[in-house]
Amino acid sequence: MGAKASKPAQSATRKFPTRAPGSAVPPPPSRAPPATASRPQASFTKDDAITADGMDPHSIPDPNPNQDAAFSSRLRQMGVATPNPTLSNSSTARPFPQQPGPGRPPHPNSRPDPSYPAAPGNNAMLGALEARRRLQERAQAEAEVPGSAREFLDVGTLRQVLNLRARGTPAGEIEARLRLKGGVVGRLGKPGIVVPLNGA
């Protein structure tokens, strides 16, 4: 396809190697080995770089020439800024106001501040976490005293209670047989509300 002029590779003459195969390539001219780098010698005089490196960074003058020195000193006098409260529930700019409690009368001018989160006693999530922590402590204390009547049940004991109750065993007999405190079975609700799963 196309004219013969568009195919220069067919008309180009072939060039053959000028040296015989196996003859060695002449080595490049040898260079003198580089001089070993001399180690820097210790100087017993201080130059500006050494002096600047050893200075306290807070004593170095401010590199901003446009900044007023009087302004900088006033900022240093003012100290660290205290954050302003926001309407965010996570704001902790100041501690919670003192809540009235036993032996602590309410402050005459105290009223709830809506810009701060609720005190732990008024926060439902914190109250639930605190109740869980107290129950966990009671369960651990009960587990440390073997042989006493139990109030907290593990899954296996709870399953036994539910199976016995489903068979019609009275609550008092279940509590005596499984060494439970009085009223534990009654707190599960009426029979039929909480039932064991079959096959589990």
C-alpha positions as CSV (number, residue, x, y, z in Angstrom):
1,M,0.0,0.0,0.0
2,G,1.1,3.4,-0.8
3,A,4.1,4.6,-2.8
4,K,7.5,3.2,-2.6
5,A,8.8,6.5,-1.3
6,S,6.7,6.0,1.9
7,K,8.7,2.9,2.8
8,P,12.3,4.0,3.5
9,A,13.1,0.8,5.5
10,Q,13.1,-1.3,2.3
11,S,15.5,1.0,0.5
12,A,17.9,1.6,3.3
13,T,21.3,-0.1,3.2
14,R,22.2,-2.5,5.9
15,K,25.2,-1.7,8.1
16,F,27.3,-4.5,9.5
17,P,29.5,-4.4,12.6
18,T,33.0,-3.0,12.2
19,R,34.8,-5.2,14.6
20,A,35.0,-8.9,14.9
21,P,32.9,-10.8,17.3
22,G,34.7,-11.7,20.5
23,S,37.2,-8.8,20.4
24,A,37.3,-6.9,23.6
25,V,36.0,-3.4,23.9
26,P,38.8,-1.1,24.7
27,P,38.7,0.0,28.3
28,P,37.8,3.6,29.0
29,P,40.7,5.8,30.0
30,S,41.4,5.4,33.7
31,R,40.4,8.2,36.1
32,A,42.3,9.1,39.2
33,P,40.4,7.8,42.3
34,P,38.4,10.5,44.0
35,A,40.2,12.1,46.9
36,T,38.9,10.8,50.2
37,A,36.6,13.4,51.8
38,S,38.5,15.1,54.6
39,R,36.6,15.1,57.8
40,P,35.7,18.6,59.1
41,Q,38.0,19.7,61.8
42,A,36.6,20.9,65.1
43,S,36.5,24.7,65.4
44,F,37.2,26.3,68.7
45,T,35.5,29.5,67.8
46,K,31.8,30.2,67.7
47,D,30.2,31.5,64.6
48,D,26.7,33.0,64.2
49,A,25.1,29.7,63.2
50,I,26.4,28.0,66.4
51,T,25.2,30.9,68.6
52,A,21.8,31.0,67.0
53,D,21.4,27.2,67.4
54,G,22.1,27.4,71.1
55,M,19.7,30.2,71.9
56,D,16.4,29.9,73.6
57,P,13.7,30.1,70.9
58,H,11.5,32.3,73.0
59,S,14.3,34.9,73.4
60,I,14.8,35.3,69.7
61,P,13.2,38.5,68.4
62,D,10.0,38.0,66.4
63,P,10.7,37.5,62.7
64,N,7.7,39.6,61.8
65,P,8.9,43.2,61.5
66,N,5.4,44.5,61.0
67,Q,4.3,43.4,64.5
68,D,4.3,46.0,67.2
69,A,6.4,45.1,70.3
70,A,4.0,46.8,72.6
71,F,1.1,44.8,71.2
72,S,3.0,41.6,71.7
73,S,3.8,42.5,75.3
74,R,0.1,43.3,76.0
75,L,-0.9,39.9,74.5
76,R,1.6,38.2,76.8
77,Q,0.2,40.1,79.8
78,M,-3.4,39.0,79.0
79,G,-2.4,35.3,79.2
80,V,-4.3,32.4,77.9
81,A,-7.8,33.1,76.6
82,T,-10.8,31.6,78.4
83,P,-13.3,30.1,75.9
84,N,-16.8,31.6,75.8
85,P,-19.6,29.2,76.4
86,T,-21.6,28.1,73.4
87,L,-25.0,26.6,73.0
88,S,-23.4,23.2,72.3
89,N,-24.3,20.4,74.7
90,S,-20.7,19.3,74.7
91,S,-19.4,22.7,75.9
92,T,-17.4,22.5,79.1
93,A,-16.1,26.0,79.3
94,R,-16.9,26.2,83.0
95,P,-17.8,23.6,85.6
96,F,-21.4,22.6,86.3
97,P,-23.1,24.9,88.8
98,Q,-23.5,23.5,92.3
99,Q,-26.6,21.4,92.5
100,P,-28.6,21.6,95.8
101,G,-28.3,18.4,97.7
102,P,-28.5,17.1,101.3
103,G,-26.9,19.6,103.6
104,R,-26.4,22.1,100.7
105,P,-29.1,24.6,100.3
106,P,-29.8,26.0,96.8
107,H,-28.1,29.3,96.0
108,P,-30.7,32.1,96.1
109,N,-29.9,33.3,92.5
110,S,-29.4,29.8,91.0
111,R,-31.4,28.8,88.1
112,P,-30.6,26.3,85.3
113,D,-28.4,27.7,82.6
114,P,-29.5,26.4,79.2
115,S,-26.1,27.1,77.6
116,Y,-24.5,24.3,79.6
117,P,-25.1,20.6,79.6
118,A,-27.4,19.1,82.2
119,A,-25.8,18.0,85.5
120,P,-25.2,14.2,85.7
121,G,-28.3,13.8,87.8
122,N,-30.5,15.3,85.1
123,N,-28.9,13.6,82.1
124,A,-30.8,10.4,81.2
125,M,-27.8,8.8,79.5
126,L,-25.4,9.5,82.4
127,G,-28.1,8.3,84.8
128,A,-28.5,5.0,82.9
129,L,-24.7,4.5,82.8
130,E,-24.5,5.2,86.6
131,A,-27.3,2.7,87.3
132,R,-25.6,0.1,85.2
133,R,-22.3,0.6,87.1
134,R,-24.0,0.2,90.5
135,L,-25.8,-3.0,89.3
136,Q,-22.5,-4.3,88.1
137,E,-20.8,-3.7,91.4
138,R,-23.7,-5.4,93.3
139,A,-23.5,-8.4,91.0
140,Q,-19.8,-8.7,91.5
141,A,-20.1,-8.4,95.3
142,E,-22.8,-11.2,95.2
143,A,-20.6,-13.4,93.1
144,E,-17.8,-13.1,95.6
145,V,-19.9,-14.6,98.4
146,P,-20.7,-18.2,97.3
147,G,-23.6,-20.0,98.8
148,S,-25.7,-17.0,99.6
149,A,-29.1,-16.3,98.2
150,R,-28.7,-14.7,94.7
151,E,-30.5,-11.8,93.2
152,F,-28.6,-11.6,89.9
153,L,-29.1,-14.5,87.5
154,D,-26.9,-15.8,84.7
155,V,-28.4,-17.1,81.5
156,G,-28.4,-20.7,82.5
157,T,-30.2,-20.0,85.8
158,L,-32.7,-17.7,84.1
159,R,-33.5,-20.5,81.6
160,Q,-34.0,-22.9,84.5
161,V,-36.4,-20.5,86.3
162,L,-38.4,-19.9,83.1
163,N,-38.7,-23.7,82.4
164,L,-39.7,-24.5,86.0
165,R,-42.3,-21.7,85.9
166,A,-43.7,-22.9,82.6
167,R,-44.2,-26.3,84.1
168,G,-46.3,-24.7,86.9
169,T,-43.8,-24.8,89.7
170,P,-44.6,-22.1,92.4
171,A,-42.3,-19.1,92.6
172,G,-41.3,-19.8,96.3
173,E,-40.3,-23.4,95.4
174,I,-38.2,-22.2,92.4
175,E,-36.4,-19.6,94.6
176,A,-35.7,-22.3,97.3
177,R,-34.5,-24.9,94.8
178,L,-32.2,-22.5,93.0
179,R,-31.1,-20.5,96.1
180,L,-32.5,-17.2,94.9
181,K,-33.6,-14.3,97.0
182,G,-37.3,-13.9,97.6
183,G,-39.2,-12.0,94.9
184,V,-36.7,-12.7,92.1
185,V,-39.0,-14.9,90.2
186,G,-41.9,-12.4,90.7
187,R,-39.8,-9.6,89.1
188,L,-39.9,-11.6,85.8
189,G,-43.5,-10.6,85.4
190,K,-46.6,-12.8,85.1
191,P,-46.1,-16.3,83.7
192,G,-46.3,-16.3,79.9
193,I,-44.8,-12.8,79.4
194,V,-41.2,-14.0,79.6
195,V,-40.7,-17.5,78.2
196,P,-37.7,-19.6,77.2
197,L,-37.0,-20.2,73.6
198,N,-37.4,-23.8,72.5
199,G,-34.4,-25.5,71.0
200,A,-31.9,-22.9,72.1
